[in-house]
Amino acid sequence: MSDKLYFHEPNHIIHLRVWALGQMVWGAFLAGLFLLAIAIFAGVLYGISLFLPEDSKTAPDPNTWSNLVQVEVTAKV
């Protein structure tokens, strides 16, 4: 075996800082990949929406109760 330690830097504090920076860069890379995946998914949905007819984009949403229930708003003065 060797009598030298397996550290790239002779100072342990510098080695710890390099390791921490590497962990932060790796986390930022993974967050960037996640953000890219969300952007690609949104782009695919937008691309699919271009194939839909124009009437489907302006029609009221059939899944909500807001079209069926009338709400009376009274203002108190």
C-alpha positions as CSV (number, residue, x, y, z in Angstrom):
1,M,0.0,0.0,0.0
2,S,0.9,3.6,-0.1
3,D,1.7,5.8,2.8
4,K,0.0,8.8,1.0
5,L,-3.6,9.7,1.7
6,Y,-6.1,9.6,-1.2
7,F,-6.8,13.3,-1.3
8,H,-6.5,15.5,-4.3
9,E,-5.7,18.4,-2.1
10,P,-3.3,18.3,0.8
11,N,-5.6,20.3,3.0
12,H,-8.8,18.5,4.2
13,I,-10.8,21.8,4.3
14,I,-10.1,22.4,0.6
15,H,-11.0,18.8,-0.2
16,L,-14.3,19.2,1.7
17,R,-15.1,22.4,-0.2
18,V,-14.4,20.8,-3.5
19,W,-16.7,17.9,-2.6
20,A,-19.5,20.2,-1.5
21,L,-19.2,22.3,-4.6
22,G,-19.4,19.1,-6.7
23,Q,-22.5,18.1,-4.9
24,M,-24.1,21.5,-5.5
25,V,-23.2,21.4,-9.2
26,W,-24.6,17.8,-9.5
27,G,-27.9,19.0,-7.9
28,A,-28.1,22.0,-10.2
29,F,-27.6,19.7,-13.2
30,L,-30.4,17.3,-12.0
31,A,-32.7,20.3,-11.4
32,G,-31.9,21.5,-14.9
33,L,-32.8,18.1,-16.3
34,F,-36.1,18.2,-14.4
35,L,-36.9,21.7,-15.7
36,L,-36.0,20.6,-19.2
37,A,-38.4,17.6,-18.9
38,I,-41.2,19.9,-17.7
39,A,-40.5,22.3,-20.7
40,I,-40.5,19.4,-23.2
41,F,-43.8,18.1,-21.7
42,A,-45.4,21.5,-22.0
43,G,-44.1,21.8,-25.5
44,V,-45.6,18.5,-26.5
45,L,-49.0,19.6,-25.0
46,Y,-48.8,22.8,-26.9
47,G,-48.0,20.9,-30.1
48,I,-51.0,18.7,-29.6
49,S,-53.2,21.7,-29.0
50,L,-52.3,23.1,-32.4
51,F,-54.1,20.1,-34.0
52,L,-57.3,20.8,-32.1
53,P,-60.1,22.7,-33.8
54,E,-60.5,26.4,-32.8
55,D,-64.0,25.8,-31.4
56,S,-62.6,23.5,-28.7
57,K,-60.4,26.2,-27.4
58,T,-63.2,28.7,-26.9
59,A,-65.9,26.4,-25.6
60,P,-66.7,26.5,-21.9
61,D,-65.2,23.8,-19.8
62,P,-67.6,20.8,-19.5
63,N,-66.0,19.6,-16.3
64,T,-66.8,22.5,-14.0
65,W,-69.9,23.3,-12.0
66,S,-69.5,27.0,-12.6
67,N,-71.7,26.8,-15.7
68,L,-74.5,25.0,-13.8
69,V,-74.6,27.0,-10.6
70,Q,-75.6,30.6,-10.4
71,V,-73.9,32.5,-7.7
72,E,-75.5,35.7,-6.4
73,V,-73.1,38.3,-5.2
74,T,-74.5,41.0,-2.9
75,A,-72.4,44.0,-2.0
76,K,-72.8,45.5,1.5
77,V,-72.4,49.2,1.6
